[in-house]
Amino acid sequence: MDVRDILIEAVRAALAGLGVEAPDAVQLERPANPDHGDWSTNVALASAKAAGRNPRELGTELVTRLEADPPTHVTGIEVAGPGFVNFRLADTWLHEVLRDVVIGGEEGFARHDAGAGERVIVEFVSANPTGPLHAGHGRGACFGDSVARLYERIGHPVQREFYINDRGTQMQLYAASLAARAAGDEVPDGGYNGQYIVDWAAAMPDDADPLEWGYARALADQREVLESLHIRFDAWFSERSMIGSGAVDATLADLRAADAVYDEDGAVWLRSSDHGDDKDRVLVKSDGEFTYLLPDVAYHRDKFARADRLVNVLGADHHGYVARVHAAMHALGHDPSELEVAITQLVNLQRGGQEVKLSKRTGDIVELGEVVAEVGADAARFTYLLQSVDSAQAFDLELVASQVNENPVFYVQYANARIHSIVRRAAEAGVVRPDLVDTDLSVLGHPRELRLLRALHELPDTVLRGATERAPHLVTTWVRDLAADFHGFYHDCRVMGDGVEADLTAARLWLVEAVRVGLAVALDLLGVGAPEEMWRDGEEDG
């Protein structure tokens, strides 16, 4: 049983003994200041009013009752401030953490069932098939895939989906640009420029349809760079497919039946202002052409038929889009809260602190493929996930490509490589790690060791919070902290060798294994590899 469950059960029993009804949820937190103990609860403050008691006095009575029969691992209990109850625990609770991590392993540790049975579609990237993905797409791509991994870790059945915007003027201009370059002409006004158009036009067969050939070529290019980032979609959903199937017409008919649209000036308008939007939106223009919004509404209706919850990852220019789609879904009878939208902010690419704006192939953007080629997939993914997507990001290609401790992804992966180095050295020295049940973990008491175990105990909470808040950067922060703690342990705590007793070596080898499991779980959630060998810049050997 987790130590929190032990403490919560004891607190509930003590409150019952005092004739006080416990709140539905007994809150336990890790105090920010270690001097305040290992765990703290505000249950006395939360229960006092309903019980007609003074919080501090109730806390004092609660402490007295708990001290009469202390919960497992507890060595001290005290009341603090207006009524907080603080617990001090023996190191044994952290030794239980080690056992839980090792027994759970990479598959079982930090896994939850909170999302069991609730189907989720995570839609991300969804770029026009008119050219290569740019560096900005990389942030949404890595974020969306990591969110999907987090959802899967807490039990959701997840589908990753790419919505192909393959209808409209931009597709016609793209095809015309390819045809023009193939004929040696200039691209039409508003067309697509860049070396990639020249290159693709040169590769296009003479008898090919520029629209269909170019469509397939762009999708293949986008798919290739995404797969280089370990991102694979379960579905590539075509906007054009809904036109042919009649799904768009059916959606418009249902909106009319719900009195959610009206006709004015020859156009069809969505009554989106009735549902929180700042104004009504056009669905069908006066010339009969659909705006982008109507097929999008049809697409979201289709997704709701296949999932219980939808998550969209959109670029920074989509803020106004959210309210109108929520409005349409509400009009069609769906709960808008079941459609969650994450807006990714801009990425400022730098090299050595200087901004990088242009690409030789596209002329005005830096391609995602160029970023991956320069820094590698692991470094790109980790860097894109370093901070919340709500904030703008500076991405320094030179730093991210370097093999130095200042590079966050290298610093984390190097911790994993050090673990494997320890294991190899143990094997070379003939050191055999005993079974966990035969290992005395009580010898683990060094502050560096206990810090690692506390960090490992936080990962399940971090995973659950990262999923519910759609915040992979919480995992990135956690794994960076764990790596820092491990490097400190590596420096201060010898695992084997002269002066290290056999029982301490055995316990530390199991601690190293637990850290390896934690690193593996976190890096997998980020879509980043866990290399077994690495060298810093300037090192000549491992």
LUMTIKE-413890 format. One record per residue (C-alpha): chain; z, y, x. Coordinates in pm, whole numbers, plus 50000, padded with zeros to 5 digits. Layout:
<nodes>
(node "A"; (Z; Y; X))
...
</nodes>
This chain:
<nodes>
(node "A"; (50000; 50000; 50000))
(node "A"; (49910; 50347; 50129))
(node "A"; (50210; 50552; 50236))
(node "A"; (50133; 50813; 49969))
(node "A"; (50150; 50550; 49696))
(node "A"; (50486; 50438; 49834))
(node "A"; (50622; 50794; 49832))
(node "A"; (50480; 50879; 49488))
(node "A"; (50627; 50564; 49337))
(node "A"; (50967; 50643; 49489))
(node "A"; (50954; 51004; 49364))
(node "A"; (50867; 50894; 49010))
(node "A"; (51152; 50643; 49010))
(node "A"; (51397; 50906; 49140))
(node "A"; (51291; 51158; 48873))
(node "A"; (51330; 50894; 48603))
(node "A"; (51679; 50823; 48735))
(node "A"; (51758; 51193; 48695))
(node "A"; (51626; 51191; 48338))
(node "A"; (51330; 51413; 48433))
(node "A"; (50975; 51337; 48324))
(node "A"; (50735; 51336; 48618))
(node "A"; (50408; 51534; 48593))
(node "A"; (50090; 51337; 48533))
(node "A"; (49996; 51376; 48899))
(node "A"; (50259; 51391; 49172))
(node "A"; (50111; 51603; 49449))
(node "A"; (50163; 51506; 49814))
(node "A"; (50031; 51712; 50103))
(node "A"; (50044; 51706; 50479))
(node "A"; (50239; 52016; 50587))
(node "A"; (50037; 52252; 50803))
(node "A"; (50339; 52283; 51033))
(node "A"; (50446; 51940; 51174))
(node "A"; (50803; 52074; 51200))
(node "A"; (50817; 52051; 50820))
(node "A"; (50772; 51675; 50828))
(node "A"; (50489; 51428; 50770))
(node "A"; (50448; 51472; 50393))
(node "A"; (50563; 51721; 50134))
(node "A"; (50570; 51733; 49753))
(node "A"; (50612; 52022; 49509))
(node "A"; (50717; 51786; 49230))
(node "A"; (51054; 51962; 49180))
(node "A"; (50877; 52293; 49120))
(node "A"; (50620; 52127; 48892))
(node "A"; (50887; 51950; 48682))
(node "A"; (51165; 52205; 48671))
(node "A"; (51048; 52428; 48385))
(node "A"; (50990; 52145; 48139))
(node "A"; (51324; 51994; 48239))
(node "A"; (51504; 52328; 48206))
(node "A"; (51626; 52302; 48564))
(node "A"; (51636; 52526; 48869))
(node "A"; (51359; 52401; 49108))
(node "A"; (51574; 52421; 49422))
(node "A"; (51865; 52242; 49256))
(node "A"; (51633; 51975; 49115))
(node "A"; (51484; 51929; 49461))
(node "A"; (51830; 51885; 49610))
(node "A"; (51922; 51624; 49350))
(node "A"; (51593; 51448; 49410))
(node "A"; (51660; 51432; 49784))
(node "A"; (52009; 51288; 49725))
(node "A"; (51872; 51017; 49500))
(node "A"; (51589; 50930; 49739))
(node "A"; (51828; 50912; 50034))
(node "A"; (52032; 50651; 49850))
(node "A"; (51737; 50412; 49867))
(node "A"; (51484; 50553; 50116))
(node "A"; (51121; 50447; 50071))
(node "A"; (50959; 50230; 50338))
(node "A"; (50886; 50417; 50665))
(node "A"; (51101; 50720; 50563))
(node "A"; (51356; 50836; 50821))
(node "A"; (51451; 51174; 50674))
(node "A"; (51420; 51376; 50353))
(node "A"; (51504; 51742; 50302))
(node "A"; (51457; 52020; 50050))
(node "A"; (51287; 52336; 50172))
(node "A"; (51209; 52681; 50035))
(node "A"; (51211; 52714; 49655))
(node "A"; (51218; 52337; 49604))
(node "A"; (50966; 52155; 49822))
(node "A"; (51073; 51806; 49926))
(node "A"; (50969; 51711; 50279))
(node "A"; (50955; 51356; 50418))
(node "A"; (50985; 51252; 50781))
(node "A"; (50841; 50912; 50858))
(node "A"; (50876; 50656; 51134))
(node "A"; (50566; 50584; 51340))
(node "A"; (50536; 50252; 51157))
(node "A"; (50336; 50418; 50877))
(node "A"; (50069; 50512; 51129))
(node "A"; (50064; 50159; 51267))
(node "A"; (49985; 50046; 50913))
(node "A"; (49698; 50293; 50913))
(node "A"; (49555; 50124; 51221))
(node "A"; (49571; 49786; 51048))
(node "A"; (49401; 49924; 50738))
(node "A"; (49117; 50074; 50942))
(node "A"; (49052; 49760; 51144))
(node "A"; (49077; 49524; 50848))
(node "A"; (48852; 49744; 50635))
(node "A"; (48598; 49784; 50913))
(node "A"; (48282; 49987; 50887))
(node "A"; (48199; 49849; 50543))
(node "A"; (48537; 49877; 50376))
(node "A"; (48731; 50160; 50537))
(node "A"; (48715; 50501; 50362))
(node "A"; (48532; 50353; 50064))
(node "A"; (48620; 50443; 49703))
(node "A"; (48523; 50332; 49354))
(node "A"; (48561; 50673; 49188))
(node "A"; (48190; 50685; 49105))
(node "A"; (48145; 50324; 48997))
(node "A"; (47891; 50294; 48718))
(node "A"; (47782; 50662; 48712))
(node "A"; (47417; 50679; 48814))
(node "A"; (47314; 50980; 49021))
(node "A"; (46971; 51112; 49114))
(node "A"; (46975; 51339; 49417))
(node "A"; (46654; 51540; 49434))
(node "A"; (46587; 51725; 49757))
(node "A"; (46310; 51871; 49976))
(node "A"; (46051; 51869; 49692))
(node "A"; (45799; 52072; 49893))
(node "A"; (45442; 52153; 49797))
(node "A"; (45201; 51897; 49947))
(node "A"; (45004; 52172; 50119))
(node "A"; (45119; 52141; 50478))
(node "A"; (45395; 52033; 50715))
(node "A"; (45762; 52077; 50635))
(node "A"; (45920; 52371; 50814))
(node "A"; (46254; 52395; 50993))
(node "A"; (46424; 52536; 50684))
(node "A"; (46336; 52221; 50489))
(node "A"; (46534; 52025; 50746))
(node "A"; (46863; 52168; 50631))
(node "A"; (46810; 52067; 50269))
(node "A"; (46670; 51730; 50374))
(node "A"; (46969; 51636; 50590))
(node "A"; (47214; 51779; 50338))
(node "A"; (47060; 51594; 50042))
(node "A"; (47049; 51262; 50224))
(node "A"; (47408; 51296; 50343))
(node "A"; (47527; 51388; 49993))
(node "A"; (47354; 51072; 49869))
(node "A"; (47533; 50868; 50139))
(node "A"; (47867; 51017; 50036))
(node "A"; (47802; 50937; 49669))
(node "A"; (47718; 50580; 49763))
(node "A"; (48040; 50557; 49966))
(node "A"; (48247; 50639; 49658))
(node "A"; (48065; 50389; 49439))
(node "A"; (47780; 50575; 49268))
(node "A"; (47444; 50401; 49224))
(node "A"; (47218; 50664; 49385))
(node "A"; (46846; 50734; 49379))
(node "A"; (46694; 50975; 49631))
(node "A"; (46398; 51154; 49476))
(node "A"; (46126; 51387; 49603))
(node "A"; (45954; 51596; 49334))
(node "A"; (45594; 51655; 49439))
(node "A"; (45472; 51999; 49328))
(node "A"; (45111; 51883; 49314))
(node "A"; (44975; 52103; 49034))
(node "A"; (44864; 52462; 49017))
(node "A"; (44698; 52738; 49214))
(node "A"; (44856; 52652; 49549))
(node "A"; (44690; 52310; 49548))
(node "A"; (44349; 52462; 49474))
(node "A"; (44390; 52716; 49756))
(node "A"; (44497; 52442; 49996))
(node "A"; (44191; 52230; 49913))
(node "A"; (43964; 52534; 49944))
(node "A"; (44116; 52615; 50284))
(node "A"; (44047; 52262; 50412))
(node "A"; (43691; 52273; 50278))
(node "A"; (43629; 52613; 50437))
(node "A"; (43756; 52506; 50779))
(node "A"; (43555; 52184; 50761))
(node "A"; (43243; 52397; 50702))
(node "A"; (43334; 52635; 50984))
(node "A"; (43413; 52921; 50745))
(node "A"; (43713; 53150; 50705))
(node "A"; (43976; 53047; 50454))
(node "A"; (43966; 53223; 50116))
(node "A"; (44200; 53508; 50028))
(node "A"; (44549; 53374; 49975))
(node "A"; (44454; 53048; 50144))
(node "A"; (44636; 52848; 50409))
(node "A"; (44604; 52936; 50777))
(node "A"; (44734; 52775; 51091))
(node "A"; (44611; 52523; 51340))
(node "A"; (44716; 52233; 51120))
(node "A"; (44447; 52329; 50866))
(node "A"; (44187; 52329; 51145))
(node "A"; (44308; 51994; 51276))
(node "A"; (44328; 51828; 50936))
(node "A"; (43989; 51964; 50829))
(node "A"; (43834; 51818; 51146))
(node "A"; (43983; 51477; 51059))
(node "A"; (43868; 51487; 50696))
(node "A"; (43567; 51260; 50625))
(node "A"; (43254; 51442; 50516))
(node "A"; (43247; 51270; 50178))
(node "A"; (43616; 51319; 50106))
(node "A"; (43747; 51520; 49812))
(node "A"; (43943; 51801; 49989))
(node "A"; (44203; 51809; 49711))
(node "A"; (44285; 51439; 49707))
(node "A"; (44239; 51381; 50080))
(node "A"; (44444; 51688; 50166))
(node "A"; (44712; 51587; 49917))
(node "A"; (44749; 51244; 50077))
(node "A"; (44740; 51391; 50429))
(node "A"; (45016; 51642; 50360))
(node "A"; (45238; 51382; 50194))
(node "A"; (45190; 51145; 50485))
(node "A"; (45286; 51419; 50730))
(node "A"; (45597; 51508; 50529))
(node "A"; (45698; 51145; 50487))
(node "A"; (45659; 51080; 50859))
(node "A"; (45885; 51364; 50971))
(node "A"; (46147; 51279; 50709))
(node "A"; (46154; 50916; 50817))
(node "A"; (46197; 51033; 51176))
(node "A"; (46522; 51188; 51049))
(node "A"; (46626; 50854; 50892))
(node "A"; (46552; 50988; 50543))
(node "A"; (46375; 50759; 50298))
(node "A"; (46319; 50836; 49933))
(node "A"; (46346; 50582; 49653))
(node "A"; (46093; 50775; 49443))
(node "A"; (45818; 51032; 49500))
(node "A"; (45773; 51185; 49155))
(node "A"; (45443; 51361; 49087))
(node "A"; (45435; 51673; 48869))
(node "A"; (45076; 51588; 48774))
(node "A"; (45188; 51251; 48637))
(node "A"; (45380; 51423; 48358))
(node "A"; (45075; 51619; 48249))
(node "A"; (44872; 51302; 48210))
(node "A"; (45153; 51110; 48037))
(node "A"; (45210; 51378; 47776))
(node "A"; (45572; 51429; 47887))
(node "A"; (45525; 51806; 47916))
(node "A"; (45376; 51839; 47566))
(node "A"; (45654; 51621; 47426))
(node "A"; (45917; 51836; 47594))
(node "A"; (45768; 52153; 47448))
(node "A"; (45761; 51993; 47103))
(node "A"; (46128; 51899; 47131))
(node "A"; (46216; 52251; 47239))
(node "A"; (46034; 52385; 46932))
(node "A"; (46219; 52140; 46709))
(node "A"; (46547; 52267; 46853))
(node "A"; (46440; 52628; 46784))
(node "A"; (46475; 52692; 47157))
(node "A"; (46134; 52861; 47196))
(node "A"; (45936; 53133; 47025))
(node "A"; (45585; 53280; 47044))
(node "A"; (45523; 53639; 47147))
(node "A"; (45221; 53821; 47292))
(node "A"; (45028; 53494; 47296))
(node "A"; (45283; 53325; 47521))
(node "A"; (45557; 53070; 47454))
(node "A"; (45907; 53178; 47556))
(node "A"; (46227; 52981; 47617))
(node "A"; (46534; 53134; 47451))
(node "A"; (46719; 53100; 47779))
(node "A"; (46926; 53414; 47719))
(node "A"; (47100; 53224; 47437))
(node "A"; (47239; 52989; 47700))
(node "A"; (47358; 53225; 47972))
(node "A"; (47034; 53332; 48142))
(node "A"; (46984; 53706; 48193))
(node "A"; (46659; 53704; 47996))
(node "A"; (46415; 53475; 47818))
(node "A"; (46154; 53293; 48027))
(node "A"; (45786; 53217; 47976))
(node "A"; (45697; 52848; 47943))
(node "A"; (45329; 52881; 47850))
(node "A"; (45127; 53189; 47951))
(node "A"; (44890; 53370; 47715))
(node "A"; (44593; 53188; 47874))
(node "A"; (44747; 52853; 47781))
(node "A"; (44849; 52769; 48139))
(node "A"; (45196; 52622; 48191))
(node "A"; (45433; 52816; 48412))
(node "A"; (45614; 52615; 48678))
(node "A"; (45923; 52606; 48450))
(node "A"; (45791; 52387; 48168))
(node "A"; (45697; 52086; 48387))
(node "A"; (46031; 52128; 48565))
(node "A"; (46214; 52106; 48234))
(node "A"; (46014; 51794; 48144))
(node "A"; (46099; 51645; 48483))
(node "A"; (46471; 51706; 48439))
(node "A"; (46459; 51550; 48094))
(node "A"; (46292; 51247; 48250))
(node "A"; (46566; 51227; 48513))
(node "A"; (46840; 51243; 48251))
(node "A"; (46684; 50936; 48088))
(node "A"; (46734; 50753; 48419))
(node "A"; (47071; 50883; 48539))
(node "A"; (47407; 51016; 48422))
(node "A"; (47430; 51299; 48674))
(node "A"; (47163; 51504; 48851))
(node "A"; (47196; 51685; 49182))
(node "A"; (46926; 51928; 49296))
(node "A"; (46911; 52069; 49648))
(node "A"; (46708; 52390; 49649))
(node "A"; (46610; 52659; 49896))
(node "A"; (46761; 53006; 49926))
(node "A"; (46494; 53163; 49703))
(node "A"; (46598; 52962; 49395))
(node "A"; (46915; 53139; 49281))
(node "A"; (46760; 53267; 48958))
(node "A"; (46611; 52925; 48882))
(node "A"; (46944; 52758; 48811))
(node "A"; (47037; 52945; 48493))
(node "A"; (46700; 52890; 48326))
(node "A"; (46697; 52513; 48390))
(node "A"; (47057; 52484; 48270))
(node "A"; (46953; 52678; 47959))
(node "A"; (46666; 52442; 47886))
(node "A"; (46882; 52133; 47938))
(node "A"; (47147; 52276; 47706))
(node "A"; (46882; 52343; 47442))
(node "A"; (46770; 51980; 47469))
(node "A"; (47124; 51855; 47412))
(node "A"; (47234; 51781; 47766))
(node "A"; (47560; 51897; 47919))
(node "A"; (47461; 52156; 48182))
(node "A"; (47759; 52052; 48397))
(node "A"; (47584; 51719; 48454))
(node "A"; (47311; 51905; 48645))
(node "A"; (47456; 52027; 48974))
(node "A"; (47256; 52256; 49199))
(node "A"; (47318; 52325; 49567))
(node "A"; (47140; 52625; 49719))
(node "A"; (47081; 52602; 50094))
(node "A"; (47086; 52926; 50289))
(node "A"; (46843; 53024; 50563))
(node "A"; (46828; 52876; 50912))
(node "A"; (46784; 53114; 51204))
(node "A"; (46617; 52918; 51484))
(node "A"; (46701; 53032; 51836))
(node "A"; (46630; 52925; 52189))
(node "A"; (46883; 53042; 52443))
(node "A"; (47010; 53301; 52195))
(node "A"; (46663; 53446; 52125))
(node "A"; (46512; 53408; 51777))
(node "A"; (46219; 53167; 51739))
(node "A"; (45982; 53247; 51451))
(node "A"; (45633; 53122; 51515))
(node "A"; (45461; 52787; 51540))
(node "A"; (45129; 52723; 51706))
(node "A"; (45026; 52480; 51434))
(node "A"; (45117; 52681; 51125))
(node "A"; (45101; 53034; 51256))
(node "A"; (45402; 53169; 51072))
(node "A"; (45676; 52903; 51059))
(node "A"; (45835; 52651; 51291))
(node "A"; (45765; 52297; 51178))
(node "A"; (46048; 52054; 51121))
(node "A"; (45856; 51802; 51330))
(node "A"; (45865; 52041; 51625))
(node "A"; (46242; 52073; 51594))
(node "A"; (46292; 51696; 51582))
(node "A"; (46058; 51645; 51879))
(node "A"; (46249; 51900; 52087))
(node "A"; (46611; 51808; 52013))
(node "A"; (46596; 51455; 51869))
(node "A"; (46677; 51327; 51520))
(node "A"; (47052; 51279; 51575))
(node "A"; (47104; 51626; 51718))
(node "A"; (46894; 51784; 51444))
(node "A"; (47081; 51610; 51162))
(node "A"; (47426; 51678; 51306))
(node "A"; (47345; 52045; 51366))
(node "A"; (47204; 52099; 51018))
(node "A"; (47530; 51953; 50881))
(node "A"; (47771; 52152; 51097))
(node "A"; (47862; 52404; 50827))
(node "A"; (47846; 52458; 50455))
(node "A"; (47494; 52516; 50326))
(node "A"; (47633; 52817; 50139))
(node "A"; (47623; 53016; 50463))
(node "A"; (47332; 53114; 50687))
(node "A"; (47297; 52905; 51001))
(node "A"; (47203; 52979; 51361))
(node "A"; (47037; 52674; 51522))
(node "A"; (46997; 52708; 51900))
(node "A"; (46738; 52454; 52012))
(node "A"; (46832; 52484; 52379))
(node "A"; (47202; 52410; 52320))
(node "A"; (47136; 52131; 52071))
(node "A"; (46906; 51953; 52315))
(node "A"; (47158; 51969; 52603))
(node "A"; (47385; 51686; 52715))
(node "A"; (47699; 51895; 52761))
(node "A"; (48039; 51906; 52595))
(node "A"; (47954; 52241; 52432))
(node "A"; (47692; 52060; 52225))
(node "A"; (47884; 51925; 51920))
(node "A"; (47669; 51618; 51858))
(node "A"; (47679; 51516; 52222))
(node "A"; (48057; 51566; 52229))
(node "A"; (48102; 51330; 51932))
(node "A"; (47854; 51065; 52044))
(node "A"; (48001; 51073; 52395))
(node "A"; (48336; 50970; 52245))
(node "A"; (48167; 50662; 52099))
(node "A"; (48001; 50586; 52433))
(node "A"; (48340; 50612; 52604))
(node "A"; (48484; 50359; 52361))
(node "A"; (48211; 50110; 52449))
(node "A"; (48267; 50182; 52816))
(node "A"; (48634; 50088; 52776))
(node "A"; (48540; 49767; 52598))
(node "A"; (48291; 49677; 52871))
(node "A"; (48543; 49744; 53146))
(node "A"; (48800; 49529; 52968))
(node "A"; (48551; 49243; 52947))
(node "A"; (48460; 49282; 53314))
(node "A"; (48831; 49273; 53405))
(node "A"; (48886; 48959; 53198))
(node "A"; (49118; 49140; 52955))
(node "A"; (49121; 48956; 52623))
(node "A"; (49242; 49151; 52321))
(node "A"; (49481; 48934; 52116))
(node "A"; (49444; 48900; 51741))
(node "A"; (49568; 49202; 51550))
(node "A"; (49846; 49003; 51382))
(node "A"; (49972; 48904; 51727))
(node "A"; (49966; 49259; 51864))
(node "A"; (50281; 49470; 51887))
(node "A"; (50171; 49809; 51759))
(node "A"; (50520; 49958; 51787))
(node "A"; (50443; 50047; 52150))
(node "A"; (50199; 50312; 52022))
(node "A"; (50415; 50624; 52025))
(node "A"; (50242; 50871; 52256))
(node "A"; (50156; 51197; 52078))
(node "A"; (49787; 51141; 52161))
(node "A"; (49796; 50798; 51996))
(node "A"; (49975; 50919; 51685))
(node "A"; (49737; 51214; 51653))
(node "A"; (49442; 50973; 51644))
(node "A"; (49608; 50764; 51375))
(node "A"; (49685; 51068; 51161))
(node "A"; (49323; 51172; 51189))
(node "A"; (49202; 50827; 51084))
(node "A"; (49429; 50839; 50779))
(node "A"; (49253; 51159; 50669))
(node "A"; (48903; 51011; 50660))
(node "A"; (48924; 50845; 50315))
(node "A"; (49040; 51175; 50164))
(node "A"; (48768; 51361; 50352))
(node "A"; (48500; 51124; 50220))
(node "A"; (48618; 51161; 49861))
(node "A"; (48640; 51538; 49885))
(node "A"; (48304; 51557; 50066))
(node "A"; (48141; 51367; 49780))
(node "A"; (48306; 51551; 49491))
(node "A"; (48243; 51892; 49649))
(node "A"; (47898; 51801; 49787))
(node "A"; (48022; 51903; 50131))
(node "A"; (47902; 51681; 50417))
(node "A"; (48019; 51947; 50663))
(node "A"; (48375; 51830; 50591))
(node "A"; (48284; 51497; 50750))
(node "A"; (48118; 51676; 51042))
(node "A"; (48434; 51879; 51099))
(node "A"; (48651; 51567; 51073))
(node "A"; (48447; 51368; 51323))
(node "A"; (48441; 51656; 51570))
(node "A"; (48820; 51675; 51551))
(node "A"; (48850; 51298; 51594))
(node "A"; (48624; 51310; 51899))
(node "A"; (48834; 51587; 52050))
(node "A"; (49150; 51385; 51988))
(node "A"; (48992; 51079; 52146))
(node "A"; (48879; 51266; 52456))
(node "A"; (49238; 51389; 52490))
(node "A"; (49368; 51033; 52455))
(node "A"; (49113; 50910; 52711))
(node "A"; (49237; 51170; 52956))
(node "A"; (49611; 51116; 52905))
(node "A"; (49654; 50748; 52808))
(node "A"; (49527; 50473; 53035))
(node "A"; (49423; 50168; 52837))
(node "A"; (49448; 49915; 53120))
(node "A"; (49512; 49889; 53489))
(node "A"; (49804; 49926; 53727))
(node "A"; (50121; 50040; 53558))
(node "A"; (50003; 49963; 53203))
(node "A"; (50190; 49671; 53044))
(node "A"; (49987; 49399; 52876))
(node "A"; (50133; 49470; 52531))
(node "A"; (50041; 49838; 52560))
(node "A"; (49690; 49749; 52673))
(node "A"; (49649; 49522; 52371))
(node "A"; (49773; 49788; 52128))
(node "A"; (49556; 50060; 52283))
(node "A"; (49248; 49836; 52269))
(node "A"; (49307; 49799; 51896))
(node "A"; (49357; 50173; 51865))
(node "A"; (49024; 50224; 52043))
(node "A"; (48863; 49982; 51797))
(node "A"; (49006; 50175; 51501))
(node "A"; (48863; 50498; 51639))
(node "A"; (48527; 50326; 51683))
(node "A"; (48532; 50227; 51315))
(node "A"; (48617; 50584; 51211))
(node "A"; (48338; 50728; 51423))
(node "A"; (48089; 50472; 51290))
(node "A"; (48172; 50546; 50927))
(node "A"; (48153; 50923; 50970))
(node "A"; (47835; 50921; 51176))
(node "A"; (47666; 50691; 50925))
(node "A"; (47755; 50932; 50643))
(node "A"; (47586; 51205; 50846))
(node "A"; (47285; 50985; 50921))
(node "A"; (47355; 51010; 51295))
(node "A"; (47343; 50726; 51544))
(node "A"; (47637; 50596; 51746))
(node "A"; (47497; 50527; 52097))
(node "A"; (47689; 50293; 52324))
(node "A"; (47582; 50460; 52649))
(node "A"; (47541; 50829; 52732))
(node "A"; (47549; 51055; 53036))
(node "A"; (47629; 51422; 53063))
(node "A"; (47378; 51653; 53224))
(node "A"; (47430; 51622; 53599))
(node "A"; (47594; 51279; 53587))
(node "A"; (47434; 51014; 53802))
(node "A"; (47610; 50716; 53654))
(node "A"; (47803; 50613; 53346))
</nodes>
